[in-house]
């Protein structure tokens, strides 16, 4: 365990040095993310120009939700995104060979090769938006709320990880897997909507099979809708995340058995 | 003339075969493409639940569903997915040298590949689109006038030209910049919100709507769909098509101009 922590610390340090070598690129990527985020806020403005409430959610509650989504997804992107996005390329070119020979668990090795610090800055923008929205709601979260919030965020990151890792693993079966990156963004696109809008069979799918609706809704509700009991949502999110993480591990072991080590 | 046609038909064929090699990529891309549409439908259903009149900016629920279904269809038909990345890659890695030696126009070559990919993609997607339209059939109304189909065809073709030339022009920046993905994503984010992808543009406040009407992005998606829904007719249709043609011509000139400037700086990396 200590060895893994030491490796991770070194990776983080190297990533930071690398990013500081490309300062302009670092700033431009932050600008890209900021524009996307502003676009989402504009979208909410347009929606609430038409109605007062959506499925019982007011404007600033939805802004909180979008801010929370930003925090969770940017933290995920900071920690894992680039690595998982590169996995199909490792498989296609056979460079996964090298990772297999490392004296650490290969899933750990491929998932943590580098960190993206620009995303951490973007996560802070999310924190700013959530704080602002909370003040517009006239709400001051208590200690218990903040503790619960902090506890469910890692669950959300894990759910993001599990979904995208499973998609990337498909590259062991299907060679060109860019469509999976696309798939990840398409899936989490709907994570920004209030959970209450989903009904029927799709509600089941997006809650249990791919728990993308809960990851932002559960923490956002803890903060912005304290009158609803959070426990049911937390229990569901925790169970669904553990299940999909376990499924991810099984999928990874199956995928490795398929690995053909191209070109060697 | 015939030789030229035959040459580009061959390019078209190569593009089609290349696409079929990665057919699974293709199919999955379209399956995942449906997910946002599902989310959108649920979101707007909730929106209409909160609206007393059942109308939002002159759309009832069925019209809005039709709007989004058509947006997805036109988007799949005309939006380039990998073209700008491939072109930029060919410039950066020097792979373009091999094409410069051939008796083809690079612009025509890329356009043929784009057309082949889009048409094939749409053809493969058609059963899926038909299925979605079948599920949503109570919300779908087809145009009443035969003329609308013609106008829709024309504006979709113009939208394709704008989208392709814009993507091509952006890719040309690779002659000057090593890394163009940030630029592409910045333009893409504007495109995403201002082309009507996320919501119909008539929901925008009026001061913005005027600006959007004269800009290029609305003509990449929103305008053809409005034509199909017969929400734009008569004089407004003629004006819209003229603006659209203007943007297509501008984007074409930009694509040609940037190519001429860029090719002088081409370094043919790696050989």
Interface residues (C-beta under 8 A of the other chain):
Chain A: X25 X28 X29 X31 X32 X35 X36 X39 X42 X43 X46 X47 X49 X50 X51 X52 X53 X54 X55 X170 X174 X175 X176 X177 X178 X179 X180 X182 X183 X186 X187 X189 X190 X193 X194 X196 X197 X198 X199 X202
Chain B: X22 X24 X25 X26 X28 X29 X31 X32 X33 X35 X36 X38 X39 X42 X43 X45 X46 X47 X49 X50 X51 X56 X57 X82 X179 X182 X185 X186 X189 X190 X192 X193 X198 X199 X203 X204 X205
